[in-house]
């Protein structure tokens, strides 16, 4: 006989999101898998299939388990084993079903999907637009965050307001006095019961918080917190701050201490986004399907505004790279260290730039230092007022362009190691655009590891160009190899030599 689950009485709690997905850009990867199972009933069999698929694609990982070396049956057996002790959560049974809920709870809270045990999985239109790359992460999360409500069928809390509207209004008020928010003050904001801006500003003006210990002691006394200090002052705040960052509403500056401020470049736009109230009835806040349906209606209204947040011009992004270089005193030695320590993720200045966006950001800074005087360096991501990346722009564009009157160079960057995913993310359409350019054209593909099939793809592109009398110099690189060649100003010669060698070998084989 199954044990009856007794729902606890709602309490005022710290604002929190699932910490299992620390990089919000990963939600797009999760949605890209889930969309294949739309309308599937979330029963035990289908949940096992979905969770196994997430492991197989590397979106979810298990230590010391290589799913590429297993049969489907072995994969499913491993998924059951590694999740055996996971407690039931969100109405999903213990084990791999609970694991599924861990990765979709935030997506459910933000109206991207409807997921309930033994009911059909439904994907919202805005999630589909994101997966199809018709909108980017910034537009998607800005839209949903503007509608979000803390009290919902997914959180058993008494807090009943939109935290993201609250904290954005706090930052706007502080900005009027040329003030910003410290990280410690941000932690305190997560405990607001009613989302009252005046009360919170009075609270932080009346108390000082110099470090984690001081803010934790204050929260224990004032809000009776009983979670561990790391959970209260690091884990929960970081998860919320990372999602807040990707909305584009805020900028984060590091100068020995973290300072959080409104994104000045989009202040009027942000005020417009939050000009309306998106209210849920008590019935909707207690029923998942009703909540989801109302979220969809609000999203359709708001997307007309949020979708007008466009990518800045290439020249403006180039100028903001200089702003970052000057602000953080970045030279060749420092950017070399940042790239060398990239995997270890030891940097503090750029902690809240998500991977793999951070790799594009670092490479753009390197390219600016080496080529910025004579060329425009134009990474294809959205930036805030401080020049910090917000999110990748929609697809069908290259990652980083370097160009001048005489050169057109595209750098494609990926952190993907999986063979099929690397191949699926190639941009043959971009190569076509380079071929049509009258300037010297170059293409570099940069990854931690270039799979042999990816290498073969690019070699075949060189052969195809030979047969059509078109020419783009191209080569694939590991990250370290690319960095070394850029620093020595040898990368263009390297691409020319590699391409010409392929040409020569093919001509020999064909006796041309």
N, C-alpha and C positions, 0 to 999 in steps of 0.2 A: 504494500500500500504506500503510495507516494505521500511525502510529508507536505502538509499544507503550508504555503508560504504566507507569513504574516507581514504585511506592509507596515513599516515603521512610520510614526507620526512625522510629518515634514518639519525640518528645523532650518534656521538660517545658517548657511554654510559658505565657506570660501568658494569663490568662483573658480571652477576647474574644468578642464577638458581632458580627454584621454591622453596620457603621456606616452602611450605605446607608439604613436605616430608623431614624432617630434618635428618632422618637416612637413608642413601643410601641403607642399607640392606632391607628396606621396599619395594624397587622397585622389588625385587625378588618375594615378596608376591603379589604385584600388577600384575606382569607378569604371575604368576601362575593362576590367575583368568582370565586374558585377553586371555590366550592361549586357553581357552575353547570356545572363541568366534571368533577364527580366521576365516577369510573370511566372517564374518557377516557384513552386510552393517550397517554403523554407522548412522542409522536414529533415530528418536525420540524414537520409541518403543524399539529398541535394546539398545540404550544408557541408557534408564531407567532400563532395565533388568540388564545391566552390573553394573551400579552405585549402584543399590539395592543389587546386589551380593557382592560388595565391602563392603557395610555397614553390610550386614548379617554376613560376615566373620570377622568383627571387624577391617578390614584394614583401613576403613574410619569410623569415629565416629561422632555422633551427641550428644551433651550434653543432659543428662536426657532422652535419648531414648534407650530402650532395645529392639533390633530387634528380640531377641530370643523369646520374648513374643507376637510377632505379626504374623498374617497371611501374606502371600505373598502380598495380596491386600493392607493390612494395611501398610506393609513395603514400597511399592511403593508410596502410598499416603503421607507417612512421608517424603520420599526422595524428592518428589515434593515440599512439604511445607518448609522443612529446607533449600532448595536451591533456593527458589522462587526469591530472590532479587539478586542473583549472576549475574553479568553483562556478556554479550556475550564476548567471547575471543577466539582467534585462529581460527576464522571461525566457531566456535560452538555457537549456540544460548544461550541466557541467561537461567539461571536455572540449572537443573541437568546436562544438556549437557555441559555447561561451567565448571561445577564441574569435569566432566570426563576429560576435557582438562587440568585442573590443575594438575591432577595426571599422565598424560602421556606426557606432554610437554617436560620434560627433557629426558624421554625415547625416544621421537621422535628426539630430538636434537642429541642424542648419537647413533642413528641408531639402536636402539633395536626393533623399530616397525614403521609401517606406519599407521598414524591415521588422516583421513580427513573426515569432516562431509559429510554424504551421500555417502561415498565410502567404499570399503571393508577394514576391519582391516587385516593387514598383520604383522606377527611376524617373526623377523629375526632368522636365524639359531643360532646365538650366544645367543640370548635370550632363545631359546629352550634348548640349552646346559646348560644354567644357571639354568633353572627351573628343568631340569632333574638331576641336581647336577653332571653333567659330567665335569663341570668347576665350580669354585667358584666366588664369587663377585669380588675378587681382579683381577683375570684374565679377567673377563668380562669388568670391568670398566677400567682397564689398557689398554686393546685393544681399546676400543671405545674412550677413552680420547686421545690416541695417534693420532687418526684420526680426532677428533673433529675440527670444524671450527666455529668461532663466528658468522660470516656472513653466514646466512643460511635462508631457508624459514620459520624458526621459531622465528627469532629475527630480528626486524627492526632496525638494527644498521649499522654504517659505519665501525666499527672495523672488520678487515678482516684478521684474523690469528688464529692460534691454541694457546689459552691462556695456556693450560697445557704444551705444549712444551716450550713456552716462560718462564713460571715460573720455570719449571724444569731446564732449561738452566741457569737461574739466580742463582738458588741454587747450581748448579754444579760450576759455576764461583766463587761464594762466598766461597764454600768449598775449593777451591784451595788456598785461603788465610786464611783458618780456621775461616771463618765468617759464621754467620747464619742470618736469617731474623726475625725481630721483627714482632709482629702481626700488629702494626701500619704501618710498611713498606709494609706488605702483602696487607693491605687495599689499599694503594696507587697503588700497582701493578695492581689492578682491573680496573684502569682507563687508562692503557696504550692504546694508539691509534693504534700503529703499531706493538707492540710486539717486540720492539727493546731492546735487552738485555743491550747493552752499554749505551743507553740513560737512561734506568731505573736505572742502578747502579750509574750513575753520579747524577741522581736525588736524590736518597736516601743518597748518600755521601755528597750532598750539603745542605741537610735539615735534621733537627732533629724533631722527633715526640715522645713526651713523654707520651701522653695519647689520649683518644678519642677526646677531645676538640681541641687539637693542630692539629691533623691530619684532623679533620673536617674543621677547619678554613683554613687550607692549601688547601684543596680540593675545598672549596667554592671560594677561590681567584683564584686558578690555573685552575680548571676545571668547574667552575660555577655550582656546584651541587646545587640542590634545594630540594632534598628529606630530610626527617627528619634525624637527627643525628643517631638515633638508626638503621634506615634502612641502612644507608651508612656505619656505622662503626661496626655493629653487625649482622643484619639479613642477608644481602647479603654475607658478608665475611664468616660467619659461614657456610652457605649452600655450598659455593664453597670449603671451607677448608675441610669440612667433606667428600665431594666427592673426593677431591684430596688425602685425607688420605687413603681412601679405595683402591685407585689404587696401594698403596705400594710405590709410588715414593718418599714420604717424611716421615720424622719422626718429631714429635712434642714434645718438652721438656718444662716443666713448672718449673721455679725456681723463683717464685715471679712474673715473666712475661713470656709470651708465646714466645718461640723461635722455628722457623721453619727451618728445614735443610733437605738436601738430605738423603735418606736412604742409609747409607754408605755400608751396607752389599750387596746391589744390584746395586752399582754404574755402573759397566761395563754393567750389564744387562739392566739398564735403558737407558744408552747411546745407546745400540744396538736397543732398542725399538724405540727411536727417531731418528735413523740414516737416515730414509727415510722421504720424504715429501709426504703428502697425499693431493693432490690438487683437488679442485672442480672447475668446470667451472662456469662462471657467470650464465649460463642457469641453471645449477644444483643448484646453491645457491638461485635460485628464484622459483624452482619447487620441491615440496615435494617428488613426486614419483621418479624423476630423482636423487635427493639428496639421498634418501633411497637406490636406486639401486646401486649407486656408493659406498655408505658406506658399503653395503654388500660385494662388490668385494674387497674393501680394508681390511675388517675384515677377510675374508677368507685367505688373504695373511699373515696378521700380527699374527693371532691366533697361527700359527706354532711356532712363537717365544715366545709369551706371555704365552702360555700353558706350557712351560718348567719351569716356576717359581713354584717350588715345595714347599711342607711343609718341614720345618727343622726337623732334627732328634729329637726324644724325649729327648735325653740327652742335646742337644743344647737349646731346649726350657726350660728345667729345669734350666740350667745355667743362662738363661736370666731372669727367675723369681728372682733369687738371685740378678741380676743386678738391677731390679726394687726395690726390698726390700732395697738394700743398698742405691740407689740413692735417694729414697723418704723417707728413715728412717721409714719403715713400721714395726711395731711390732703388737702383738696380739691386743692391745688396739685400735690402729689406724685402723686396718683392720675390727675390730668389729664395729667401728664407720662408716666406709665406707659402710659396708653391712647394718647397721641399717638405714642409710640415703639414701640407694640405690634408692628407689622409688622417694624420693624428689629430687634426682640428684643434690645435693649441692656441690659435690666435684669439685675442680678447676683443680687439677693436671691431672685428667683423663677425662676431659670434652669431648674430641674428640674420646674416645673409645665408639663405638655405642652400644646401648642396642639392643638385650640381650647379646651381646658379653661381655659387661662389667660385667655381673653377673658371667659368666664363669671365667673371668679374676680375679675378686675379690676372688671367691672361690678357684681358683688355688693358689693365694697368701696366703690365709688362710691355705690351705693344705700344702703348702711349709713350712710355719712357724711351723706347728705342726709335720709334718712327713718328711720334706725335708732332714734331716740328714741321715736317714736310707732308704729312698725310692726315686725313681724317680717320680717327679710330671710332667705329660705330657699332658697339654691341647691340644686339636686338632684344633688349629687355627694357622694362619700365624702370624709371628711377624716381627717387623722391627729391626733395629740395636740397638734400645734402649730397646728392649724387650716388646714394646707395641703391642697389638693385631692389626692386619690389617683387617682380615676377617675370617669368618668360613671357614674351609676346606670343600671339597666336602663331600657328605653324605656317608652312610654305614660305618661310624666309630663312636665310642663313643665320648663324649664331653671332658671328663677329665679321664686320666688313672693315677692310683697310683700303682706302682709295685716295688717289690724287689725279692730276690731269693725265698721268701716264700709266698708272697701275690700278688694277681692280683685283682685290685679293679677298677671298672668303675663307674663314676658319670655322670649320664644323667641330664642335666640342661635345663630348659625351662622357658620362661616367659609367655607361652601360658596358658590361662585360659579356652578357649572354649573347650567344651567336645570333639567334633569331631576332632578338630585339635590336642588336646593332644593325642588322640588315634591314629591318623594318623601318629604321629611323634614318636611312640614307635619303639624300635630297637630290635625286637625279634632275628634278625640275630646275634646281638652282644651277647645276652644271650647264644646262641648256642656256640659261640667261647669261652666264659667263662667256659662253661660246659666241654669243651675239655681240659682245662688247668689242670695240675697236682698240681698247687699251690692252697692254700685256695683262693676261688673266691668270690667276693662281688659285688653287684650292688646296687647303691643308685639312686633313682629318686627324683629330687629336683625341686619344682615349687612353685610359690606364693600361689597357691591353687591346691590341688590334687583332681581332680574330682572323685566321687565315681566309675565311670566306669573305670577310669584309675587304681584306687586301686584294683578293681575286676580283671582287666587284669593281674596285677602282682601277685595277690593271686592265680589266675588260673595257672600262670607259676610255682609257687611253687608246686601246686598239680601235674602238668604235670611232674615236676622233680621227685617227689615222685614215680610216676608210672614208670619212666624210670631209677631209681636208679642213677640219676645225682644230683649234689648238687651245687647250687650257693646261698649264703646267700643274701637276698635282702629285701629292705624296701623302702617305699615312705616317703618323708619328705616335710614339708613346709620349706621355706628358713630359718626362724628363728630357727626351731627345729633342722635342720641339723647343722647350725652354732653352736648352743649350745652344741650338742653332740660331734662335732669335737673338740671344745675348751676344753671340759671335757675329751676328749680321750675315749668316750664311744660309738662311732658310730658303731664299729665292733661288740661289745657285743650286741648292740641294734639290728643290722641286724640278728645276730645269734639267739637271743631270739625270734624275730618276726617270722623268718622262721621256727624255731623249734616248736613254738606254733601252727603254721598252720599245720605242720606235725602231731603234737599230736592230734589236733582236728579232722583232717581227719581220722587218724587211729581209734580214738574212734567211729566216725560215721560209719566206715566200719568194726568195731570190729576186727581190725588187731592186 
